[in-house]
Amino acid sequence: MLKFSAHEYPYPSQRQSVFARRGMVAASQPLAAQAGIEIMQKGGNAIDAAIATAAALTVVEPTGCGLGGDAFALVWCKGQLHGLNGNGQAPAALSIEAVKAAGHEHMPLYGWTPVTVPGCPSAWAELSKRFGKLPFADLLQPAISMARDGFAVSPVVAHQWQQTLEEFSPHRDSVLDAWFDTFLIDGRAPRAGEIFCNPAQARTLEELAATECESLYRGDLAERLDAHSRASAGYLRASDLKDYRAQWVDPIHVNYRGVDVWEIPPSGQGMVALMALKILEGFSFDHRDSQQTWHRQLEAMKLAYSDGLHYITDPQHMRVAVADLLSDDYSTRRRDQIGEQAQMPTPGDPHASGTVYLATADAEGNMVSFIQSNYHGFGSGVVLPDSGIALQNRGQEFSLDPSHANCLVGGKKTFHTIIPGFLTKDGHALGPFGVMGGYMQPQGHVQMVMNLVDFGLNPQAALDAPRWQWLGDMKVGIEQGASRDLANALARRGHQVQIASDLTDYGRGQIILRDPVSGVLCGGTEPRADSHIAVW
């Protein structure tokens, strides 16, 4: 057998944009993309394919999503865009007082405290009920087979699996024991190319398939979660799960140079991307990699993010209207604050004027922008024994400051990082796009939109291009692919520049665009992940 490393690539490689006519699935893991396209070939549509791909990703990429996480979707069907919010709320028993009484000054990252209600399976069920063609049980069969029979672990997933083991190990206690029992091989993370089986998750997926996910909210799985939470000092209860259903919402958008850019409304952070684009539209950009372009993009993102982190939360608790934050007047006032030097961002006052991503498309014109996440890797580290359900730690986003817009309240939905994106023009669908990765997501959205609209890049080139990232205060990160001259120029403008060596921190995206005349699909996939485009 030849000996080589799946993690070493000493020479630059190039991917091409992919074209297809009857169907396309772009995802961060090849087996998941293939699962989606096979469902389409069996008579399913883009919505069925998205569900099958998403379910498969919980098996083959558990480092980024799981059955205990959240999900959001933008669905183009019959000439209209629909939004789905699969964001779970904090348990009713969780409160600022309870968290502080447990000895925490800030919301912790691990254990039961940051666990919120899983929204992901409910989102799958809602998508299927409203837009699917095939029986729901059929859509989970590829995931069930991979979990039961095993799959070959891909390189980036193996790297992230090892990272999670290193992060969880210092915090291991009886609450986290089930994760170590479920997701390791002989006490270690699986290696790239190694076969990993998860029979417990296969059984859970079979239960979800048979009940259209009802079991997790109003059945046996809900009762098991309740019992496990009570037995291990958790806050989650069957009553928190009983009334939960993913909600259909009206997407929000801005028009950027003739292209409508769509996002899910709060509590998602998609509005941050829209605010930044509103600011940037007032500038002219001649060259993508000029210091002026990167400087203005970074400054606009800093302003938009400082507003987003200050104002965005559960829409029932928002203190500022979405329309005010996206108004022309407020965007102009924020744009006027951008000078030639980097500045420390602070929230503005609009009242003064009035985290895995996948994309699918089919021959009928249906298109789906879908994202799901456990928040930090595997999530909280809490796993329901003998189930494969890893519970998210989304609640870590809550503030324990009662005056903060995103303060913790039982039953409240927190500020959310995962966001799907979609583009339309003159009422016609252009296609889904997204970049997953925590706080990188709206920053990635802005860069993808500008790469496509301002700089005329094809979907693959738009994803290949070096990226920047605001890291907080005056700190900015840029990828190694950017020129040293550009890094030096940004430093002279006052940016505290950090050159990134681990490119997985700069997002993992997918793009599918549809030609409105021929109907031909063109896709790009993320070079920073194990990504793949499956076509028909």
C-alpha positions as CSV (number, residue, x, y, z in Angstrom):
1,M,0.0,0.0,0.0
2,L,1.2,3.5,-0.8
3,K,1.9,5.7,2.1
4,F,0.7,9.3,2.1
5,S,-0.9,11.9,4.3
6,A,-4.5,13.0,3.6
7,H,-3.7,16.4,5.2
8,E,-0.6,17.5,3.2
9,Y,-1.1,19.3,-0.2
10,P,2.2,21.0,-1.1
11,Y,1.1,22.2,-4.5
12,P,-1.8,24.5,-5.5
13,S,-4.7,22.8,-7.2
14,Q,-7.7,24.3,-9.1
15,R,-11.3,23.3,-9.1
16,Q,-13.6,24.2,-12.1
17,S,-17.2,25.4,-11.9
18,V,-19.5,22.5,-12.3
19,F,-22.5,22.5,-14.8
20,A,-25.6,20.3,-14.9
21,R,-29.1,20.4,-16.3
22,R,-31.4,18.1,-14.2
23,G,-30.1,18.5,-10.7
24,M,-27.2,19.7,-8.5
25,V,-26.3,19.2,-4.8
26,A,-23.4,21.1,-3.3
27,A,-22.3,20.1,0.2
28,S,-19.3,20.1,2.4
29,Q,-18.9,16.2,2.3
30,P,-19.0,14.1,-0.8
31,L,-21.1,11.2,0.6
32,A,-23.8,13.6,1.7
33,A,-23.9,15.4,-1.7
34,Q,-24.2,12.0,-3.3
35,A,-27.1,11.0,-1.0
36,G,-29.0,14.1,-2.1
37,I,-28.5,13.6,-5.8
38,E,-29.6,9.9,-5.5
39,I,-32.8,11.0,-3.9
40,M,-33.4,13.4,-6.8
41,Q,-32.8,10.6,-9.3
42,K,-35.4,8.4,-7.5
43,G,-38.0,11.1,-8.2
44,G,-37.4,13.6,-5.4
45,N,-37.1,17.3,-5.9
46,A,-34.6,19.8,-4.6
47,I,-36.3,19.9,-1.2
48,D,-36.2,16.2,-0.8
49,A,-32.5,16.2,-1.8
50,A,-31.8,18.9,0.8
51,I,-33.3,16.9,3.6
52,A,-31.5,13.7,2.6
53,T,-28.2,15.6,2.3
54,A,-28.8,17.3,5.7
55,A,-29.6,14.0,7.4
56,A,-26.5,12.4,5.9
57,L,-24.3,15.3,7.1
58,T,-25.3,14.6,10.7
59,V,-23.7,11.2,10.2
60,V,-20.6,11.9,8.0
61,E,-19.8,15.4,9.3
62,P,-20.8,15.2,13.0
63,T,-18.1,17.8,13.7
64,G,-20.4,20.5,12.3
65,C,-23.9,19.4,12.8
66,G,-26.1,16.8,14.5
67,L,-29.6,15.7,15.4
68,G,-29.5,18.0,18.5
69,G,-28.8,21.2,16.5
70,D,-30.7,23.9,14.7
71,A,-31.4,24.6,11.0
72,F,-32.6,27.3,8.7
73,A,-33.6,27.2,5.0
74,L,-34.6,29.5,2.1
75,V,-36.7,27.6,-0.4
76,W,-37.5,28.8,-3.9
77,C,-40.6,27.1,-5.2
78,K,-43.1,28.1,-7.9
79,G,-41.7,31.6,-8.3
80,Q,-41.6,32.5,-4.6
81,L,-39.0,32.5,-1.8
82,H,-39.9,31.0,1.6
83,G,-38.0,31.1,4.8
84,L,-37.9,28.4,7.5
85,N,-36.6,29.1,11.1
86,G,-35.5,26.0,12.9
87,N,-34.1,27.8,15.9
88,G,-34.8,26.2,19.3
89,Q,-35.5,28.2,22.4
90,A,-33.8,28.0,25.9
91,P,-35.4,25.6,28.3
92,A,-38.1,27.2,30.5
93,A,-36.1,26.3,33.7
94,L,-33.0,28.1,32.5
95,S,-32.5,31.6,33.9
96,I,-29.7,34.1,34.7
97,E,-30.2,33.4,38.3
98,A,-29.9,29.7,37.9
99,V,-26.7,30.0,35.8
100,K,-25.0,32.4,38.3
101,A,-26.1,30.2,41.2
102,A,-24.2,27.4,39.5
103,G,-21.1,29.5,39.7
104,H,-20.9,30.9,36.1
105,E,-20.2,34.6,35.4
106,H,-20.7,33.9,31.6
107,M,-22.6,31.3,29.7
108,P,-20.4,28.2,29.6
109,L,-19.6,26.3,26.4
110,Y,-19.9,22.7,27.6
111,G,-22.4,20.7,29.6
112,W,-26.2,21.1,30.1
113,T,-26.3,24.9,30.7
114,P,-25.9,26.1,27.0
115,V,-28.2,23.4,25.6
116,T,-31.3,24.7,23.8
117,V,-34.2,22.8,22.1
118,P,-33.0,21.0,18.9
119,G,-34.7,22.6,15.9
120,C,-33.1,20.7,13.1
121,P,-35.3,17.5,12.8
122,S,-38.4,19.6,13.0
123,A,-37.1,21.7,10.1
124,W,-36.6,18.6,8.0
125,A,-40.2,17.5,8.8
126,E,-41.7,20.9,8.0
127,L,-39.8,21.1,4.7
128,S,-41.0,17.7,3.7
129,K,-44.6,18.4,4.6
130,R,-44.8,21.6,2.6
131,F,-42.7,21.0,-0.4
132,G,-41.5,17.4,-0.6
133,K,-42.5,14.8,-3.2
134,L,-41.2,11.5,-1.7
135,P,-42.3,9.9,1.6
136,F,-40.3,11.4,4.4
137,A,-39.0,7.9,5.5
138,D,-37.3,7.5,2.2
139,L,-35.2,10.7,2.6
140,L,-33.4,9.4,5.8
141,Q,-32.5,6.0,4.3
142,P,-29.1,7.1,3.0
143,A,-28.1,8.5,6.4
144,I,-29.4,5.4,8.2
145,S,-27.3,3.1,5.9
146,M,-24.1,5.2,6.4
147,A,-24.6,5.3,10.2
148,R,-25.3,1.5,10.4
149,D,-22.8,0.2,7.9
150,G,-20.1,2.8,8.3
151,F,-18.5,5.4,6.1
152,A,-14.9,6.5,5.3
153,V,-14.1,9.6,7.3
154,S,-13.0,12.5,5.1
155,P,-9.8,14.5,5.9
156,V,-11.1,17.9,7.2
157,V,-13.7,16.1,9.3
158,A,-11.0,13.9,10.8
159,H,-8.9,17.0,11.6
160,Q,-11.9,18.6,13.3
161,W,-12.8,15.4,15.2
162,Q,-9.3,15.3,16.7
163,Q,-9.6,19.0,17.6
164,T,-12.9,18.3,19.4
165,L,-11.4,15.4,21.4
166,E,-8.6,17.8,22.5
167,E,-11.1,20.4,23.5
168,F,-13.5,18.1,25.4
169,S,-10.9,16.0,27.2
170,P,-10.0,18.6,29.9
171,H,-13.8,19.0,30.6
172,R,-14.7,15.4,30.7
173,D,-17.1,14.4,33.5
174,S,-20.1,12.1,33.9
175,V,-22.2,14.4,31.7
176,L,-19.8,14.2,28.8
177,D,-19.0,10.5,29.1
178,A,-21.6,9.5,26.5
179,W,-19.8,11.6,23.9
180,F,-16.6,9.7,24.5
181,D,-18.5,6.4,24.3
182,T,-20.4,7.3,21.1
183,F,-18.0,9.2,18.9
184,L,-14.5,7.6,19.4
185,I,-12.8,4.5,18.3
186,D,-10.9,2.8,21.1
187,G,-10.7,6.2,22.9
188,R,-9.4,8.2,19.9
189,A,-10.8,10.2,17.1
190,P,-11.2,8.3,13.8
191,R,-8.5,9.0,11.2
192,A,-9.0,10.1,7.6
193,G,-10.0,7.2,5.5
194,E,-11.0,5.1,8.5
195,I,-14.4,3.5,8.7
196,F,-16.7,4.8,11.4
197,C,-20.0,3.3,12.4
198,N,-22.7,4.8,14.6
199,P,-25.4,2.1,15.1
200,A,-27.1,4.1,17.9
201,Q,-27.6,7.1,15.5
202,A,-28.9,4.7,12.8
203,R,-31.6,3.5,15.3
204,T,-32.5,7.1,16.1
205,L,-32.7,8.1,12.5
206,E,-35.0,5.1,11.9
207,E,-37.2,6.3,14.7
208,L,-37.2,9.8,13.2
209,A,-38.0,8.4,9.8
210,A,-40.9,6.4,11.1
211,T,-42.5,9.2,13.1
212,E,-41.6,12.2,10.8
213,C,-39.5,13.4,13.7
214,E,-42.4,13.5,16.1
215,S,-40.6,11.2,18.5
216,L,-38.0,13.8,19.3
217,Y,-40.6,16.3,20.4
218,R,-43.7,14.4,21.5
219,G,-42.7,10.8,21.7
220,D,-40.2,8.2,23.0
221,L,-37.1,10.2,22.3
222,A,-38.5,13.3,24.0
223,E,-39.2,11.2,27.1
224,R,-35.6,9.8,27.1
225,L,-34.2,13.3,26.8
226,D,-36.3,14.4,29.7
227,A,-35.2,11.5,31.9
228,H,-31.5,11.9,31.0
229,S,-31.6,15.6,31.7
230,R,-33.3,15.2,35.1
231,A,-30.8,12.4,36.0
232,S,-27.8,14.5,35.1
233,A,-28.9,18.0,36.5
234,G,-29.9,19.3,33.1
235,Y,-32.5,22.0,32.4
236,L,-34.2,20.5,29.3
237,R,-37.7,19.0,29.8
238,A,-40.3,17.2,27.8
239,S,-42.5,20.3,28.1
240,D,-39.8,22.4,26.3
241,L,-39.9,19.9,23.4
242,K,-43.6,19.3,23.3
243,D,-44.7,22.6,21.8
244,Y,-41.8,23.2,19.5
245,R,-42.1,23.3,15.7
246,A,-39.9,25.0,13.2
247,Q,-41.6,28.2,11.9
248,W,-42.1,29.6,8.4
249,V,-41.0,33.2,8.2
250,D,-40.8,35.9,5.6
251,P,-37.3,36.4,4.4
252,I,-35.7,39.9,4.5
253,H,-33.6,41.4,1.7
254,V,-31.8,44.4,0.3
255,N,-31.2,45.3,-3.3
256,Y,-27.5,45.4,-4.0
257,R,-26.6,46.9,-7.4
258,G,-29.8,45.4,-9.0
259,V,-29.5,42.0,-7.3
260,D,-31.8,41.2,-4.3
261,V,-29.9,39.5,-1.5
262,W,-32.1,37.5,0.8
263,E,-31.6,36.3,4.4
264,I,-33.6,34.8,7.3
265,P,-34.8,37.6,9.7
266,P,-33.7,37.8,13.4
267,S,-32.7,36.2,15.6
268,G,-30.3,35.1,12.8
269,Q,-27.3,37.3,12.0
270,G,-28.1,37.4,8.3
271,M,-29.1,41.0,8.8
272,V,-25.5,41.8,9.6
273,A,-24.6,40.9,6.0
274,L,-27.5,43.0,4.7
275,M,-26.4,46.0,6.8
276,A,-22.8,45.7,5.5
277,L,-24.0,45.5,1.9
278,K,-26.2,48.6,2.4
279,I,-23.1,50.5,3.6
280,L,-20.8,49.2,0.8
281,E,-23.3,50.0,-2.0
282,G,-22.4,53.7,-1.6
283,F,-18.8,53.0,-2.7
284,S,-17.4,52.1,-6.1
285,F,-15.0,49.2,-6.3
286,D,-12.7,48.8,-9.3
287,H,-10.5,45.9,-8.1
288,R,-11.2,43.1,-5.7
289,D,-7.8,42.8,-4.1
290,S,-7.0,46.5,-3.7
291,Q,-6.2,47.8,-0.2
292,Q,-9.1,50.3,-0.6
293,T,-11.6,47.6,-1.3
294,W,-10.5,45.4,1.6
295,H,-10.3,48.4,4.0
296,R,-13.8,49.5,3.2
297,Q,-15.2,46.0,3.4
298,L,-13.6,45.5,6.8
299,E,-14.8,48.8,8.1
300,A,-18.3,48.3,6.9
301,M,-18.4,44.8,8.4
302,K,-17.2,46.1,11.8
303,L,-19.9,48.7,11.9
304,A,-22.6,46.2,10.8
305,Y,-21.4,43.6,13.3
306,S,-21.3,46.1,16.2
307,D,-24.9,46.9,15.5
308,G,-25.9,43.3,15.0
309,L,-24.3,42.1,18.3
310,H,-25.9,45.0,20.1
311,Y,-29.5,44.8,18.7
312,I,-30.2,41.3,17.3
313,T,-32.0,38.7,19.4
314,D,-35.3,36.8,19.5
315,P,-37.6,39.1,17.4
316,Q,-40.1,39.2,20.3
317,H,-37.4,40.9,22.4
318,M,-35.8,43.2,19.6
319,R,-35.6,46.8,20.7
320,V,-35.0,48.1,17.2
321,A,-37.0,47.4,14.0
322,V,-35.3,45.6,11.1
323,A,-36.5,48.4,8.8
324,D,-34.7,51.0,10.9
325,L,-31.4,49.1,10.8
326,L,-31.7,48.6,7.0
327,S,-32.9,52.1,6.2
328,D,-31.1,54.2,3.5
329,D,-30.6,57.1,5.9
330,Y,-29.0,54.9,8.6
331,S,-26.8,53.1,6.1
332,T,-25.6,56.5,4.8
333,R,-24.8,57.8,8.3
334,R,-22.8,54.6,9.0
335,R,-21.0,54.8,5.6
336,D,-20.0,58.4,6.4
337,Q,-18.1,57.2,9.4
338,I,-15.7,55.2,7.3
339,G,-12.4,57.1,6.6
340,E,-9.0,56.2,5.4
341,Q,-7.8,54.7,8.7
342,A,-9.2,51.8,10.7
343,Q,-11.4,52.7,13.6
344,M,-12.7,51.0,16.7
345,P,-16.4,50.0,16.0
346,T,-19.2,51.0,18.3
347,P,-23.0,50.4,17.9
348,G,-24.9,53.2,16.2
349,D,-28.4,54.6,17.0
350,P,-30.9,53.9,14.2
351,H,-33.6,55.7,16.3
352,A,-31.9,58.9,15.4
353,S,-33.8,58.7,12.0
354,G,-37.0,57.3,11.8
355,T,-23.3,27.4,11.7
356,V,-22.9,22.9,7.7
357,Y,-24.2,24.5,4.6
358,L,-25.7,22.9,1.5
359,A,-27.4,24.0,-1.7
360,T,-29.7,22.0,-4.0
361,A,-31.5,22.7,-7.3
362,D,-33.6,20.6,-9.6
363,A,-34.9,20.7,-13.2
364,E,-38.3,22.1,-12.1
365,G,-36.6,25.3,-10.9
366,N,-36.8,24.5,-7.2
367,M,-33.8,25.6,-5.2
368,V,-32.8,25.3,-1.5
369,S,-30.3,27.1,0.6
370,F,-30.0,25.1,3.8
371,I,-27.8,25.3,6.9
372,Q,-27.6,23.4,10.1
373,S,-25.3,23.4,13.1
374,N,-24.6,22.2,16.6
375,Y,-22.9,25.6,17.1
376,H,-19.3,24.7,18.3
377,G,-18.3,21.5,16.5
378,F,-20.1,18.6,18.2
379,G,-21.9,21.1,20.5
380,S,-22.2,21.0,24.2
381,G,-20.6,17.6,24.6
382,V,-23.9,16.3,26.1
383,V,-25.1,13.2,24.2
384,L,-28.2,11.2,24.9
385,P,-26.8,7.7,25.7
386,D,-27.4,5.0,23.0
387,S,-28.9,7.6,20.6
388,G,-26.2,9.4,18.7
389,I,-27.9,12.7,19.5
390,A,-25.3,15.3,20.3
391,L,-27.0,18.4,21.8
392,Q,-26.0,21.8,20.7
393,N,-24.5,24.6,22.8
394,R,-26.3,27.5,21.1
395,G,-27.3,29.0,24.5
396,Q,-23.7,30.0,25.0
397,E,-24.6,33.1,22.9
398,F,-26.9,34.4,25.7
399,S,-25.8,37.3,27.8
400,L,-26.1,37.1,31.6
401,D,-26.4,40.9,31.7
402,P,-30.2,41.6,32.2
403,S,-29.9,44.9,30.4
404,H,-28.5,43.3,27.2
405,A,-30.9,42.8,24.3
406,N,-29.8,39.1,24.1
407,C,-30.0,38.4,27.8
408,L,-31.0,34.9,28.9
409,V,-34.7,34.3,29.5
410,G,-36.3,30.8,29.7
411,G,-38.2,30.1,26.5
412,K,-36.3,32.8,24.5
413,K,-34.4,32.2,21.3
414,T,-30.8,33.5,21.3
415,F,-28.9,35.5,18.7
416,H,-28.1,33.0,16.0
417,T,-25.0,32.6,13.8
418,I,-26.1,30.2,11.1
419,I,-27.6,31.8,8.0
420,P,-28.6,30.6,4.5
421,G,-28.5,33.1,1.6
422,F,-30.3,33.5,-1.7
423,L,-30.0,35.7,-4.7
424,T,-32.8,36.9,-7.1
425,K,-33.0,39.5,-9.8
426,D,-36.1,41.1,-11.2
427,G,-38.2,38.5,-9.5
428,H,-36.3,35.5,-10.9
429,A,-34.2,33.1,-8.9
430,L,-30.4,33.3,-9.4
431,G,-29.7,30.8,-6.7
432,P,-28.6,29.8,-3.2
433,F,-25.3,30.6,-1.5
434,G,-23.9,30.3,1.9
435,V,-20.7,30.3,4.0
436,M,-20.7,28.4,7.3
437,G,-18.5,29.1,10.2
438,G,-19.7,31.0,13.3
439,Y,-19.1,34.7,13.1
440,M,-17.5,34.3,9.7
441,Q,-20.8,33.7,8.1
442,P,-22.2,37.2,7.3
443,Q,-18.6,38.2,6.5
444,G,-18.5,35.4,4.0
445,H,-21.9,36.3,2.6
446,V,-20.7,39.9,1.9
447,Q,-17.6,38.6,0.2
448,M,-19.5,36.1,-1.9
449,V,-22.1,38.6,-3.1
450,M,-19.4,41.2,-4.0
451,N,-17.3,38.5,-5.7
452,L,-20.3,37.6,-7.9
453,V,-21.9,41.1,-8.4
454,D,-19.0,43.6,-8.2
455,F,-16.2,41.6,-9.6
456,G,-17.9,39.1,-12.0
457,L,-16.3,36.0,-10.6
458,N,-17.8,32.6,-11.4
459,P,-19.2,30.5,-8.5
460,Q,-16.0,28.5,-8.0
461,A,-13.7,31.5,-8.3
462,A,-15.9,33.4,-5.8
463,L,-15.3,30.7,-3.3
464,D,-11.6,30.2,-4.1
465,A,-10.7,33.9,-3.6
466,P,-8.7,34.8,-0.4
467,R,-10.9,36.0,2.4
468,W,-10.7,38.5,5.2
469,Q,-12.3,38.4,8.6
470,W,-12.9,40.9,11.3
471,L,-11.7,39.3,14.6
472,G,-12.9,42.0,17.1
473,D,-11.8,45.5,18.1
474,M,-9.0,46.5,15.6
475,K,-7.9,42.9,14.8
476,V,-8.5,41.5,11.3
477,G,-7.4,38.2,9.8
478,I,-6.5,37.6,6.2
479,E,-5.7,34.3,4.5
480,Q,-2.3,33.3,3.3
481,G,-3.4,33.6,-0.4
482,A,-3.6,37.4,-0.1
483,S,-0.5,39.3,-1.1
484,R,2.0,40.5,1.5
485,D,1.7,44.0,0.0
486,L,-2.0,44.0,0.8
487,A,-1.4,42.9,4.4
488,N,1.2,45.6,4.8
489,A,-1.1,48.3,3.3
490,L,-3.9,47.3,5.7
491,A,-1.5,47.5,8.7
492,R,-0.5,51.0,7.6
493,R,-4.2,52.0,7.8
494,G,-4.3,50.9,11.4
495,H,-5.6,47.4,11.1
496,Q,-4.0,44.8,13.4
497,V,-3.4,42.2,10.7
498,Q,-3.1,38.4,11.5
499,I,-2.2,36.0,8.7
500,A,-4.2,32.8,8.9
501,S,-2.6,29.4,8.5
502,D,-5.8,27.3,9.4
503,L,-8.1,28.2,6.5
504,T,-11.0,26.2,8.0
505,D,-11.7,29.3,10.2
506,Y,-12.5,31.3,7.1
507,G,-15.8,29.6,6.3
508,R,-16.9,26.8,4.1
509,G,-19.3,27.7,1.4
510,Q,-21.4,26.5,-1.6
511,I,-23.0,28.4,-4.5
512,I,-25.4,27.2,-7.2
513,L,-26.6,29.7,-9.9
514,R,-29.3,29.0,-12.5
515,D,-29.3,30.4,-16.0
516,P,-32.8,32.0,-16.3
517,V,-33.0,31.2,-20.0
518,S,-31.5,27.7,-20.4
519,G,-32.1,26.5,-16.9
520,V,-28.6,25.2,-16.8
521,L,-27.1,25.0,-13.3
522,C,-23.6,26.2,-12.4
523,G,-22.1,25.4,-9.0
524,G,-19.0,26.1,-7.0
525,T,-17.8,24.3,-3.9
526,E,-15.6,25.1,-1.0
527,P,-11.8,24.4,-1.4
528,R,-11.3,24.7,2.4
529,A,-13.4,21.6,3.2
530,D,-14.1,18.1,1.9
531,S,-16.7,19.6,-0.4
532,H,-18.2,18.1,-3.4
533,I,-20.8,18.8,-6.1
534,A,-23.0,15.9,-7.2
535,V,-24.8,16.4,-10.5
536,W,-27.5,14.9,-12.7
